[in-house]
């Protein structure tokens, strides 16, 4: 790949200087850098005694588990196949149950939302009716207070 780059002197003349970049070399340098960084990081962490002990214990445990799994597969491969099948069946059943429960929850939320809208509408209607009743009570109260005394009501 060729890429044009301008140096400050060449920008005035607009003459590009070709720079050849080897992508394979860049990729190998990247992986070398990652590998070196991982090794340096690993060595730095192993300076601590507790970390070394922990890594050693986990390595031994991993080795034991791997060799045990290898023996099991070598002796009877159907055990692993049955275990994987059982795990897949269990996972599938759990996902189906979860899906059903999510649908039920969504349905209940929709019902609550619908009831909430209906309740709100009913409350608005009740509020309007209460205003009407309140107005009538006020009017009745005024009429009661406007009743003339018996002395004033002489025929």
Secondary structure in CASP SS format (residue, H / E / C, confidence):
PFRMAT SS
TARGET T0000
AUTHOR 0000-0000-0000
METHOD secondary structure of the structure
MODEL  1
X C 1.00
X E 1.00
X E 1.00
X E 1.00
X E 1.00
X C 1.00
X C 1.00
X H 1.00
X H 1.00
X H 1.00
X H 1.00
X H 1.00
X H 1.00
X C 1.00
X C 1.00
X C 1.00
X E 1.00
X E 1.00
X E 1.00
X E 1.00
X C 1.00
X C 1.00
X H 1.00
X H 1.00
X H 1.00
X H 1.00
X H 1.00
X H 1.00
X H 1.00
X H 1.00
X H 1.00
X H 1.00
X H 1.00
X H 1.00
X H 1.00
X H 1.00
X H 1.00
X H 1.00
X H 1.00
X H 1.00
X H 1.00
X H 1.00
X H 1.00
X H 1.00
X H 1.00
X C 1.00
X C 1.00
X C 1.00
X H 1.00
X H 1.00
X H 1.00
X H 1.00
X H 1.00
X H 1.00
X H 1.00
X H 1.00
X H 1.00
X H 1.00
X H 1.00
X H 1.00
X H 1.00
X H 1.00
X H 1.00
X H 1.00
X H 1.00
X H 1.00
X H 1.00
X H 1.00
X H 1.00
X H 1.00
X H 1.00
X H 1.00
X H 1.00
X H 1.00
X H 1.00
X C 1.00
X H 1.00
X H 1.00
X H 1.00
X H 1.00
X H 1.00
X H 1.00
X H 1.00
X H 1.00
X H 1.00
X H 1.00
X H 1.00
X H 1.00
X H 1.00
X H 1.00
X H 1.00
X H 1.00
X H 1.00
X H 1.00
X H 1.00
X H 1.00
X H 1.00
X H 1.00
X H 1.00
X H 1.00
X H 1.00
X H 1.00
X H 1.00
X H 1.00
X H 1.00
X H 1.00
X H 1.00
X H 1.00
X H 1.00
X H 1.00
X H 1.00
X H 1.00
X H 1.00
X H 1.00
X H 1.00
X H 1.00
X H 1.00
X H 1.00
X H 1.00
X H 1.00
X H 1.00
X H 1.00
X H 1.00
X H 1.00
X H 1.00
X H 1.00
X H 1.00
X H 1.00
X H 1.00
X H 1.00
X H 1.00
X H 1.00
X H 1.00
X H 1.00
X H 1.00
X H 1.00
X H 1.00
X H 1.00
X H 1.00
X H 1.00
X H 1.00
X H 1.00
X H 1.00
X H 1.00
X H 1.00
X C 1.00
X C 1.00
X C 1.00
X C 1.00
X C 1.00
X C 1.00
X C 1.00
X C 1.00
X C 1.00
X C 1.00
END
